Amino acid sequence: MKKTFLWGLGPFITLWSTQALSTLGSSMTSFALVIWTYQQQGSALTTALLSVCSYAPYVVLSIFAGVVSDRWNKKYTMLACDTLAAVTTCTVWILLATDNLKIWHLYLLNAVNGMMNSVQQPASEVAVSLLAPKEQYQRIGGLQAFSRSLVTILTPVLATAVLTLAGMNAILLFDLMSFAIAFLTLAVCISIPHTSQGEKTTPELFWQAAKKGFYFLQENRGILDLILFLAGINLIASVYEAALPAMLLSRTGGSSTALGMVSTFTGIATFVGSIAASLLPAPKSRIRVICNTLLFSMCTENFFLAFGRSVPIWCLGAVLGWLTVPFMNTNLDALLRTHIPVAMQGRVYSIRNALQFFTIPLGYLMGGMAVDWIFEPLMQVQSKGSLLVQLFGQGKGTGAALLYSILAICGIGTCLVFRRDKHIWLLEQKSSSK
């Protein structure tokens, strides 16, 4: 029997599509709240702290969350985490409706969501591995990149439109409706195979199980170095994300249109890239694809944001910077699923999350502080004829532009350093031997 394009992917498609819908609702809420927060304070650091509060508990708890993911029922774990996320959305809705919503409320609720995600993410990753045939790992990586890009496209468009026409309450309602669909589909229609042996998780056994994730990475240096490479990229990318609202909202008179357009074109680029990644066969060298796509991204987008003076130029930078990222994600996903046994994936993925993502809250914090305390004040004292003014312009937002030029150089340097890492390239030999 000839295997079709989506052979063996029925349960995965059902889970993937409904979870993507729920992700869209959550992303719309996050996008709208970033705009609301910046309008309240006008500070890059204030908006960056939203992400810091999300990622900090996520990173801290990820070390132990993998043990929970490997031992607990994957389906029930995901349902419980999704329910907690819905509760936080309801809380925002109530506070907003009663005119009691404060920025510190969002910080606290984002921290709760971060704790939830630390458990939900590795559980969902293992669930995907259990629901899909190994031969389709390349395909599901492309499909996941496709859904992420589609969410990126739709989030700013829908969030901006709904926010303008119907207000924040409508966005929160859509978020809750999308959650309900995903929850009921997972609860009723999806059966995830069990991998737990049902052993009791005493404190000693719990810690011992967590350490196995560390030991696996110690014995597989190529995977560890690849994770550290991406941690460096994430540091640069999170500084980029922290500075983006401040630059675009400041240089366009506070209008959310520019931020929405750049975000939309980012999604379009990843959308096109993800389709290509899903359709193309596996490359001869996944490591080369990962390294080269990240290098290309760093060589383009940051420079366009740094030196561009208009929305079309910024959008072009977004397209060039994100077009190849799905190829990186798809090949990284396939590489990890191939090299990490399914029984260990929850623990290893959680350790990976802790190592790979701990730089994200640091990057957001550094980016917000750098814009507000260093680069914006620096640009404000420049004379009209100075080199910095000629390169980046005048007014609020030019400090963030200067920061982007530095990020471009740092990103290129990081890619060139890790391309010389012999341990990463040894993964290619191990893959060919399997």
C-alpha positions as a LaTeX table, in Angstrom:
\begin{tabular}{lrrr}
\hline
Residue & $x$ (\AA) & $y$ (\AA) & $z$ (\AA) \\
\hline
Met1 & 0.00 & 0.00 & 0.00 \\
Lys2 & 1.37 & 3.36 & $-1.03$ \\
Lys3 & 1.89 & 5.79 & 1.82 \\
Thr4 & 0.23 & 9.16 & 1.30 \\
Phe5 & 1.47 & 12.61 & 2.31 \\
Leu6 & $-0.43$ & 12.50 & 5.63 \\
Trp7 & $-0.08$ & 8.75 & 6.23 \\
Gly8 & $-0.50$ & 7.86 & 9.90 \\
Leu9 & $-1.11$ & 11.47 & 10.98 \\
Gly10 & $-4.89$ & 11.44 & 11.65 \\
Pro11 & $-4.75$ & 11.77 & 15.47 \\
Phe12 & $-1.85$ & 14.22 & 15.25 \\
Ile13 & $-3.74$ & 16.42 & 12.75 \\
Thr14 & $-6.77$ & 16.57 & 15.06 \\
Leu15 & $-4.66$ & 17.51 & 18.08 \\
Trp16 & $-2.42$ & 19.88 & 16.16 \\
Ser17 & $-5.21$ & 21.87 & 14.49 \\
Thr18 & $-7.29$ & 22.44 & 17.63 \\
Gln19 & $-4.28$ & 23.26 & 19.77 \\
Ala20 & $-3.15$ & 25.74 & 17.10 \\
Leu21 & $-6.55$ & 27.43 & 17.32 \\
Ser22 & $-6.15$ & 27.75 & 21.07 \\
Thr23 & $-2.64$ & 29.13 & 20.59 \\
Leu24 & $-4.06$ & 31.76 & 18.24 \\
Gly25 & $-6.49$ & 32.89 & 20.92 \\
Ser26 & $-3.75$ & 33.10 & 23.54 \\
Ser27 & $-1.44$ & 34.96 & 21.15 \\
Met28 & $-4.11$ & 37.53 & 20.34 \\
Thr29 & $-4.59$ & 38.16 & 24.06 \\
Ser30 & $-0.83$ & 38.54 & 24.62 \\
Phe31 & $-0.47$ & 40.91 & 21.62 \\
Ala32 & $-3.32$ & 43.13 & 22.81 \\
Leu33 & $-1.99$ & 43.23 & 26.36 \\
Val34 & 1.47 & 44.33 & 25.14 \\
Ile35 & $-0.15$ & 47.28 & 23.36 \\
Trp36 & $-2.29$ & 48.05 & 26.43 \\
Thr37 & 0.78 & 47.95 & 28.70 \\
Tyr38 & 2.92 & 50.20 & 26.48 \\
Gln39 & 0.06 & 52.69 & 26.20 \\
Gln40 & $-0.14$ & 52.79 & 29.98 \\
Gln41 & 3.58 & 53.37 & 30.64 \\
Gly42 & 5.40 & 54.11 & 27.37 \\
Ser43 & 8.35 & 52.01 & 28.57 \\
Ala44 & 10.17 & 49.18 & 26.80 \\
Leu45 & 11.16 & 47.71 & 30.16 \\
Thr46 & 7.55 & 47.59 & 31.35 \\
Thr47 & 6.42 & 45.60 & 28.31 \\
Ala48 & 9.54 & 43.41 & 28.40 \\
Leu49 & 8.75 & 42.41 & 31.99 \\
Leu50 & 5.59 & 40.71 & 30.71 \\
Ser51 & 7.78 & 38.19 & 28.92 \\
Val52 & 10.27 & 38.01 & 31.79 \\
Cys53 & 7.47 & 36.98 & 34.13 \\
Ser54 & 6.34 & 34.33 & 31.63 \\
Tyr55 & 9.72 & 32.79 & 30.93 \\
Ala56 & 11.42 & 32.98 & 34.34 \\
Pro57 & 9.21 & 30.40 & 36.13 \\
Tyr58 & 9.07 & 28.38 & 32.92 \\
Val59 & 12.84 & 28.03 & 32.92 \\
Val60 & 13.16 & 27.37 & 36.66 \\
Leu61 & 10.52 & 24.65 & 36.75 \\
Ser62 & 11.41 & 23.03 & 33.43 \\
Ile63 & 14.15 & 20.95 & 35.06 \\
Phe64 & 11.56 & 19.01 & 37.07 \\
Ala65 & 8.61 & 19.33 & 34.72 \\
Gly66 & 10.04 & 16.69 & 32.41 \\
Val67 & 9.79 & 14.06 & 35.13 \\
Val68 & 6.14 & 14.96 & 35.54 \\
Ser69 & 5.67 & 14.75 & 31.79 \\
Asp70 & 7.30 & 11.32 & 31.51 \\
Arg71 & 5.44 & 9.82 & 34.45 \\
Trp72 & 2.03 & 11.43 & 34.34 \\
Asn73 & $-0.69$ & 10.75 & 31.82 \\
Lys74 & 0.06 & 13.06 & 28.88 \\
Lys75 & $-3.58$ & 13.74 & 28.08 \\
Tyr76 & $-4.60$ & 14.64 & 31.62 \\
Thr77 & $-1.50$ & 16.77 & 32.07 \\
Met78 & $-2.31$ & 18.81 & 28.96 \\
Leu79 & $-5.96$ & 19.17 & 29.97 \\
Ala80 & $-5.04$ & 20.40 & 33.45 \\
Cys81 & $-2.54$ & 22.92 & 32.10 \\
Asp82 & $-4.95$ & 24.23 & 29.47 \\
Thr83 & $-7.61$ & 24.68 & 32.16 \\
Leu84 & $-5.23$ & 26.75 & 34.27 \\
Ala85 & $-4.48$ & 28.95 & 31.26 \\
Ala86 & $-8.21$ & 29.51 & 30.76 \\
Val87 & $-8.57$ & 30.51 & 34.41 \\
Thr88 & $-5.90$ & 33.21 & 34.01 \\
Thr89 & $-7.71$ & 34.57 & 30.93 \\
Cys90 & $-10.97$ & 34.70 & 32.89 \\
Thr91 & $-9.18$ & 36.57 & 35.66 \\
Val92 & $-7.93$ & 39.21 & 33.20 \\
Trp93 & $-11.47$ & 39.50 & 31.80 \\
Ile94 & $-12.99$ & 40.08 & 35.24 \\
Leu95 & $-10.35$ & 42.62 & 36.27 \\
Leu96 & $-10.73$ & 44.49 & 33.00 \\
Ala97 & $-14.53$ & 44.49 & 33.18 \\
Thr98 & $-14.45$ & 45.92 & 36.70 \\
Asp99 & $-11.79$ & 48.51 & 35.75 \\
Asn100 & $-9.36$ & 47.01 & 38.24 \\
Leu101 & $-6.72$ & 45.64 & 35.84 \\
Lys102 & $-3.22$ & 46.74 & 36.81 \\
Ile103 & 0.11 & 45.94 & 35.21 \\
Trp104 & 1.23 & 43.96 & 38.25 \\
His105 & $-1.80$ & 41.71 & 37.75 \\
Leu106 & $-0.49$ & 40.84 & 34.29 \\
Tyr107 & 2.98 & 40.12 & 35.68 \\
Leu108 & 1.51 & 37.71 & 38.24 \\
Leu109 & $-0.79$ & 35.97 & 35.76 \\
Asn110 & 2.01 & 35.64 & 33.22 \\
Ala111 & 4.11 & 33.94 & 35.90 \\
Val112 & 1.30 & 31.46 & 36.52 \\
Asn113 & 1.07 & 30.77 & 32.78 \\
Gly114 & 4.83 & 30.28 & 32.68 \\
Met115 & 4.63 & 27.62 & 35.38 \\
Met116 & 1.83 & 25.91 & 33.50 \\
Asn117 & 3.77 & 25.95 & 30.22 \\
Ser118 & 6.80 & 24.34 & 31.85 \\
Val119 & 4.72 & 21.18 & 32.31 \\
Gln120 & 2.45 & 21.44 & 29.28 \\
Gln121 & 5.15 & 21.92 & 26.66 \\
Pro122 & 7.20 & 18.73 & 27.25 \\
Ala123 & 3.97 & 16.74 & 27.65 \\
Ser124 & 2.70 & 17.94 & 24.28 \\
Glu125 & 6.08 & 17.23 & 22.63 \\
Val126 & 6.03 & 13.64 & 23.87 \\
Ala127 & 2.37 & 13.30 & 22.84 \\
Val128 & 3.32 & 14.26 & 19.29 \\
Ser129 & 6.07 & 11.64 & 19.24 \\
Leu130 & 3.57 & 9.01 & 20.44 \\
Leu131 & 0.84 & 9.97 & 17.97 \\
Ala132 & 2.98 & 10.18 & 14.81 \\
Pro133 & 5.06 & 7.53 & 13.00 \\
Lys134 & 8.80 & 8.07 & 13.14 \\
Glu135 & 8.90 & 8.31 & 9.34 \\
Gln136 & 6.71 & 11.42 & 9.56 \\
Tyr137 & 8.84 & 13.41 & 12.02 \\
Gln138 & 10.13 & 15.66 & 9.21 \\
Arg139 & 6.54 & 16.22 & 8.11 \\
Ile140 & 5.13 & 17.04 & 11.54 \\
Gly141 & 7.99 & 19.45 & 12.15 \\
Gly142 & 6.96 & 21.28 & 8.99 \\
Leu143 & 3.28 & 21.22 & 9.97 \\
Gln144 & 4.07 & 22.63 & 13.40 \\
Ala145 & 6.14 & 25.37 & 11.81 \\
Phe146 & 3.19 & 25.99 & 9.45 \\
Ser147 & 0.75 & 26.48 & 12.34 \\
Arg148 & 3.18 & 28.71 & 14.24 \\
Ser149 & 3.62 & 30.90 & 11.17 \\
Leu150 & $-0.12$ & 31.04 & 10.55 \\
Val151 & $-0.65$ & 32.13 & 14.15 \\
Thr152 & 2.04 & 34.79 & 13.68 \\
Ile153 & 0.27 & 36.08 & 10.55 \\
Leu154 & $-3.21$ & 36.12 & 12.00 \\
Thr155 & $-2.43$ & 37.37 & 15.51 \\
Pro156 & $-1.61$ & 41.03 & 14.71 \\
Val157 & $-4.24$ & 41.27 & 11.97 \\
Leu158 & $-7.08$ & 39.83 & 14.03 \\
Ala159 & $-5.98$ & 41.33 & 17.34 \\
Thr160 & $-5.65$ & 44.84 & 15.90 \\
Ala161 & $-9.00$ & 44.58 & 14.06 \\
Val162 & $-10.91$ & 43.12 & 17.00 \\
Leu163 & $-9.28$ & 45.54 & 19.45 \\
Thr164 & $-10.28$ & 48.50 & 17.29 \\
Leu165 & $-13.81$ & 47.35 & 16.49 \\
Ala166 & $-14.90$ & 45.48 & 19.61 \\
Gly167 & $-12.32$ & 46.09 & 22.34 \\
Met168 & $-10.29$ & 43.88 & 24.64 \\
Asn169 & $-13.32$ & 41.95 & 25.92 \\
Ala170 & $-13.96$ & 40.47 & 22.48 \\
Ile171 & $-10.36$ & 39.24 & 22.24 \\
Leu172 & $-10.63$ & 37.56 & 25.64 \\
Leu173 & $-13.93$ & 35.93 & 24.61 \\
Phe174 & $-12.34$ & 34.50 & 21.44 \\
Asp175 & $-9.44$ & 33.20 & 23.54 \\
Leu176 & $-11.84$ & 31.33 & 25.83 \\
Met177 & $-13.88$ & 29.94 & 22.92 \\
Ser178 & $-10.74$ & 28.61 & 21.21 \\
Phe179 & $-9.69$ & 27.00 & 24.49 \\
Ala180 & $-13.07$ & 25.28 & 24.84 \\
Ile181 & $-12.78$ & 23.76 & 21.35 \\
Ala182 & $-9.24$ & 22.50 & 21.98 \\
Phe183 & $-10.13$ & 21.16 & 25.44 \\
Leu184 & $-13.20$ & 19.22 & 24.30 \\
Thr185 & $-11.38$ & 17.79 & 21.27 \\
Leu186 & $-8.48$ & 16.54 & 23.38 \\
Ala187 & $-10.79$ & 15.19 & 26.09 \\
Val188 & $-13.21$ & 13.36 & 23.78 \\
Cys189 & $-11.47$ & 12.62 & 20.46 \\
Ile190 & $-7.77$ & 12.02 & 21.22 \\
Ser191 & $-6.27$ & 8.89 & 22.77 \\
Ile192 & $-2.58$ & 9.24 & 23.66 \\
Pro193 & $-0.64$ & 6.01 & 24.34 \\
His194 & 0.72 & 5.58 & 27.86 \\
Thr195 & 4.46 & 5.38 & 28.59 \\
Ser196 & 4.41 & 5.65 & 32.38 \\
Gln197 & 5.06 & 2.59 & 34.45 \\
Gly198 & 3.01 & 3.94 & 37.28 \\
Glu199 & 5.84 & 4.04 & 39.84 \\
Lys200 & 5.51 & 6.31 & 42.81 \\
Thr201 & 7.36 & 9.60 & 42.58 \\
Thr202 & 9.02 & 9.85 & 45.97 \\
Pro203 & 11.30 & 12.90 & 46.40 \\
Glu204 & 14.40 & 10.74 & 45.90 \\
Leu205 & 13.11 & 8.96 & 42.81 \\
Phe206 & 11.80 & 12.25 & 41.43 \\
Trp207 & 15.22 & 13.89 & 41.70 \\
Gln208 & 16.97 & 10.82 & 40.34 \\
Ala209 & 14.67 & 10.81 & 37.34 \\
Ala210 & 15.38 & 14.49 & 36.71 \\
Lys211 & 19.13 & 13.85 & 36.82 \\
Lys212 & 18.81 & 11.29 & 34.04 \\
Gly213 & 17.98 & 14.14 & 31.71 \\
Phe214 & 21.25 & 15.86 & 32.68 \\
Tyr215 & 23.23 & 12.64 & 32.29 \\
Phe216 & 21.80 & 12.06 & 28.82 \\
Leu217 & 22.99 & 15.48 & 27.66 \\
Gln218 & 26.41 & 14.95 & 29.26 \\
Glu219 & 26.78 & 11.75 & 27.27 \\
Asn220 & 25.49 & 13.36 & 24.08 \\
Arg221 & 27.72 & 16.43 & 23.78 \\
Gly222 & 26.53 & 17.27 & 20.27 \\
Ile223 & 22.93 & 17.76 & 21.44 \\
Leu224 & 24.11 & 19.79 & 24.44 \\
Asp225 & 26.25 & 22.11 & 22.30 \\
Leu226 & 23.39 & 22.54 & 19.82 \\
Ile227 & 21.12 & 23.56 & 22.70 \\
Leu228 & 23.71 & 26.06 & 23.97 \\
Phe229 & 24.02 & 27.48 & 20.43 \\
Leu230 & 20.28 & 28.09 & 20.36 \\
Ala231 & 20.43 & 29.58 & 23.85 \\
Gly232 & 22.80 & 32.22 & 22.48 \\
Ile233 & 20.47 & 32.87 & 19.54 \\
Asn234 & 17.51 & 33.12 & 21.92 \\
Leu235 & 19.34 & 35.74 & 23.98 \\
Ile236 & 19.77 & 37.91 & 20.89 \\
Ala237 & 16.23 & 37.23 & 19.67 \\
Ser238 & 14.64 & 38.15 & 23.01 \\
Val239 & 16.55 & 41.45 & 23.14 \\
Tyr240 & 15.18 & 42.01 & 19.62 \\
Glu241 & 11.61 & 41.26 & 20.78 \\
Ala242 & 11.93 & 43.53 & 23.82 \\
Ala243 & 13.00 & 46.49 & 21.68 \\
Leu244 & 10.55 & 45.98 & 18.81 \\
Pro245 & 7.35 & 47.50 & 20.30 \\
Ala246 & 9.31 & 50.46 & 21.65 \\
Met247 & 10.89 & 51.22 & 18.29 \\
Leu248 & 7.87 & 50.70 & 16.05 \\
Leu249 & 5.31 & 52.33 & 18.32 \\
Ser250 & 7.65 & 55.29 & 19.01 \\
Arg251 & 8.72 & 55.92 & 15.40 \\
Thr252 & 5.13 & 55.83 & 14.10 \\
Gly253 & 3.55 & 58.15 & 16.64 \\
Gly254 & 2.17 & 55.43 & 18.88 \\
Ser255 & 0.22 & 53.68 & 16.13 \\
Ser256 & $-0.05$ & 49.90 & 16.43 \\
Thr257 & $-0.32$ & 49.57 & 12.62 \\
Ala258 & 3.45 & 49.33 & 12.04 \\
Leu259 & 3.86 & 46.74 & 14.78 \\
Gly260 & 0.97 & 44.77 & 13.34 \\
Met261 & 2.32 & 44.93 & 9.77 \\
Val262 & 5.83 & 43.83 & 10.73 \\
Ser263 & 4.38 & 40.99 & 12.80 \\
Thr264 & 2.12 & 40.01 & 9.91 \\
Phe265 & 4.96 & 39.91 & 7.40 \\
Thr266 & 6.97 & 37.89 & 9.90 \\
Gly267 & 4.13 & 35.39 & 9.89 \\
Ile268 & 3.84 & 35.40 & 6.10 \\
Ala269 & 7.54 & 34.64 & 5.78 \\
Thr270 & 7.40 & 31.76 & 8.26 \\
Phe271 & 4.18 & 30.56 & 6.62 \\
Val272 & 5.83 & 30.28 & 3.21 \\
Gly273 & 8.96 & 28.79 & 4.75 \\
Ser274 & 6.98 & 26.19 & 6.70 \\
Ile275 & 5.11 & 25.04 & 3.59 \\
Ala276 & 8.42 & 24.57 & 1.81 \\
Ala277 & 9.90 & 22.77 & 4.82 \\
Ser278 & 6.91 & 20.39 & 4.90 \\
Leu279 & 7.08 & 19.54 & 1.20 \\
Leu280 & 10.81 & 19.22 & 0.67 \\
Pro281 & 12.63 & 15.95 & 1.44 \\
Ala282 & 15.01 & 15.66 & 4.35 \\
Pro283 & 18.34 & 17.41 & 3.60 \\
Lys284 & 21.67 & 15.62 & 3.48 \\
Ser285 & 22.92 & 17.73 & 6.41 \\
Arg286 & 20.45 & 18.95 & 9.04 \\
Ile287 & 23.24 & 20.67 & 10.98 \\
Arg288 & 24.28 & 22.70 & 7.94 \\
Val289 & 20.67 & 23.81 & 7.44 \\
Ile290 & 20.34 & 24.86 & 11.10 \\
Cys291 & 23.59 & 26.85 & 11.09 \\
Asn292 & 23.13 & 28.51 & 7.69 \\
Thr293 & 19.51 & 29.52 & 8.17 \\
Leu294 & 20.27 & 31.20 & 11.49 \\
Leu295 & 23.28 & 32.97 & 9.98 \\
Phe296 & 21.15 & 34.29 & 7.12 \\
Ser297 & 18.49 & 35.48 & 9.55 \\
Met298 & 21.01 & 37.36 & 11.66 \\
Cys299 & 22.62 & 38.92 & 8.60 \\
Thr300 & 19.37 & 40.46 & 7.38 \\
Glu301 & 16.52 & 41.43 & 9.70 \\
Asn302 & 18.42 & 43.28 & 12.41 \\
Phe303 & 20.24 & 45.46 & 9.86 \\
Phe304 & 16.99 & 46.33 & 8.07 \\
Leu305 & 15.39 & 47.34 & 11.37 \\
Ala306 & 18.48 & 49.28 & 12.38 \\
Phe307 & 18.89 & 51.37 & 9.25 \\
Gly308 & 15.34 & 51.38 & 7.84 \\
Arg309 & 13.19 & 54.48 & 8.17 \\
Ser310 & 9.83 & 53.20 & 6.88 \\
Val311 & 7.35 & 50.37 & 7.40 \\
Pro312 & 8.04 & 48.71 & 3.98 \\
Ile313 & 11.75 & 48.43 & 4.77 \\
Trp314 & 11.02 & 46.98 & 8.21 \\
Cys315 & 8.58 & 44.50 & 6.67 \\
Leu316 & 11.17 & 43.45 & 4.07 \\
Gly317 & 13.63 & 42.82 & 6.89 \\
Ala318 & 11.05 & 40.69 & 8.69 \\
Val319 & 10.51 & 38.59 & 5.55 \\
Leu320 & 14.22 & 38.01 & 4.97 \\
Gly321 & 14.88 & 37.32 & 8.63 \\
Trp322 & 12.12 & 34.76 & 9.13 \\
Leu323 & 11.74 & 33.06 & 5.75 \\
Thr324 & 14.33 & 30.38 & 6.53 \\
Val325 & 13.59 & 29.93 & 10.25 \\
Pro326 & 11.02 & 27.11 & 9.64 \\
Phe327 & 13.78 & 25.09 & 7.96 \\
Met328 & 15.84 & 25.47 & 11.12 \\
Asn329 & 12.95 & 24.48 & 13.40 \\
Thr330 & 11.91 & 21.52 & 11.24 \\
Asn331 & 15.40 & 20.04 & 11.07 \\
Leu332 & 16.09 & 20.71 & 14.74 \\
Asp333 & 12.85 & 18.96 & 15.70 \\
Ala334 & 13.59 & 15.93 & 13.54 \\
Leu335 & 17.18 & 15.77 & 14.81 \\
Leu336 & 16.13 & 15.79 & 18.48 \\
Arg337 & 13.31 & 13.27 & 18.04 \\
Thr338 & 15.71 & 10.95 & 16.22 \\
His339 & 18.50 & 11.12 & 18.81 \\
Ile340 & 16.41 & 11.15 & 22.02 \\
Pro341 & 14.50 & 7.96 & 22.99 \\
Val342 & 10.75 & 8.51 & 23.45 \\
Ala343 & 10.89 & 7.27 & 27.07 \\
Met344 & 13.45 & 10.00 & 27.83 \\
Gln345 & 12.03 & 12.83 & 25.75 \\
Gly346 & 10.00 & 14.46 & 28.52 \\
Arg347 & 13.02 & 14.73 & 30.83 \\
Val348 & 15.48 & 15.69 & 28.11 \\
Tyr349 & 13.13 & 18.23 & 26.54 \\
Ser350 & 12.56 & 19.84 & 29.92 \\
Ile351 & 16.31 & 20.15 & 30.54 \\
Arg352 & 16.64 & 21.48 & 27.01 \\
Asn353 & 13.96 & 24.06 & 27.75 \\
Ala354 & 15.77 & 25.16 & 30.90 \\
Leu355 & 19.12 & 25.51 & 29.10 \\
Gln356 & 17.87 & 26.81 & 25.77 \\
Phe357 & 15.31 & 29.26 & 27.13 \\
Phe358 & 16.90 & 30.60 & 30.30 \\
Thr359 & 18.45 & 33.33 & 28.15 \\
Ile360 & 15.02 & 34.56 & 27.02 \\
Pro361 & 13.96 & 36.32 & 30.26 \\
Leu362 & 17.52 & 37.66 & 30.52 \\
Gly363 & 17.29 & 38.98 & 26.97 \\
Tyr364 & 13.93 & 40.65 & 27.54 \\
Leu365 & 15.23 & 42.28 & 30.72 \\
Met366 & 18.47 & 43.36 & 29.08 \\
Gly367 & 16.63 & 44.66 & 26.01 \\
Gly368 & 14.14 & 46.73 & 27.98 \\
Met369 & 16.82 & 48.18 & 30.24 \\
Ala370 & 19.20 & 48.83 & 27.35 \\
Val371 & 16.57 & 50.76 & 25.38 \\
Asp372 & 15.23 & 52.83 & 28.29 \\
Trp373 & 18.47 & 53.45 & 30.19 \\
Ile374 & 21.29 & 53.39 & 27.63 \\
Phe375 & 20.47 & 53.69 & 23.94 \\
Glu376 & 17.50 & 56.07 & 23.98 \\
Pro377 & 19.26 & 58.55 & 26.33 \\
Leu378 & 22.41 & 58.23 & 24.20 \\
Met379 & 20.55 & 59.13 & 21.01 \\
Gln380 & 18.74 & 62.05 & 22.64 \\
Val381 & 22.02 & 63.88 & 23.36 \\
Gln382 & 23.43 & 63.46 & 19.85 \\
Ser383 & 23.79 & 66.57 & 17.69 \\
Lys384 & 22.01 & 66.70 & 14.33 \\
Gly385 & 25.21 & 66.22 & 12.36 \\
Ser386 & 26.58 & 63.32 & 14.38 \\
Leu387 & 27.30 & 59.97 & 12.75 \\
Leu388 & 24.73 & 58.14 & 14.90 \\
Val389 & 21.97 & 60.55 & 13.90 \\
Gln390 & 22.90 & 60.17 & 10.22 \\
Leu391 & 22.75 & 56.39 & 10.54 \\
Phe392 & 19.70 & 55.95 & 12.77 \\
Gly393 & 17.78 & 59.26 & 12.72 \\
Gln394 & 16.41 & 61.41 & 15.53 \\
Gly395 & 13.65 & 61.08 & 18.07 \\
Lys396 & 12.32 & 58.35 & 20.32 \\
Gly397 & 12.88 & 54.89 & 18.91 \\
Thr398 & 16.28 & 55.60 & 17.36 \\
Gly399 & 18.01 & 54.12 & 20.41 \\
Ala400 & 16.31 & 50.81 & 19.69 \\
Ala401 & 17.48 & 51.09 & 16.07 \\
Leu402 & 21.08 & 51.50 & 17.26 \\
Leu403 & 20.63 & 48.43 & 19.45 \\
Tyr404 & 19.53 & 46.38 & 16.44 \\
Ser405 & 22.81 & 47.08 & 14.63 \\
Ile406 & 24.69 & 45.69 & 17.63 \\
Leu407 & 22.41 & 42.64 & 17.75 \\
Ala408 & 23.15 & 41.90 & 14.10 \\
Ile409 & 26.90 & 41.78 & 14.76 \\
Cys410 & 26.45 & 39.63 & 17.88 \\
Gly411 & 24.17 & 37.20 & 16.01 \\
Ile412 & 26.59 & 36.75 & 13.14 \\
Gly413 & 29.45 & 36.15 & 15.56 \\
Thr414 & 27.47 & 33.54 & 17.52 \\
Cys415 & 26.63 & 31.61 & 14.35 \\
Leu416 & 30.22 & 31.62 & 13.10 \\
Val417 & 31.57 & 30.39 & 16.44 \\
Phe418 & 29.19 & 27.44 & 16.74 \\
Arg419 & 29.62 & 26.43 & 13.10 \\
Arg420 & 33.13 & 25.37 & 14.13 \\
Asp421 & 31.88 & 23.11 & 16.97 \\
Lys422 & 32.96 & 19.56 & 16.08 \\
His423 & 30.55 & 17.94 & 18.56 \\
Ile424 & 27.53 & 19.34 & 16.72 \\
Trp425 & 28.74 & 17.99 & 13.39 \\
Leu426 & 29.22 & 14.51 & 14.89 \\
Leu427 & 25.42 & 14.27 & 15.13 \\
Glu428 & 25.38 & 13.87 & 11.37 \\
Gln429 & 27.50 & 10.71 & 11.61 \\
Lys430 & 25.27 & 9.27 & 14.33 \\
Ser431 & 22.17 & 9.94 & 12.23 \\
Ser432 & 23.59 & 8.22 & 9.17 \\
Ser433 & 24.50 & 5.16 & 11.22 \\
Lys434 & 20.93 & 4.64 & 12.46 \\
\hline
\end{tabular}
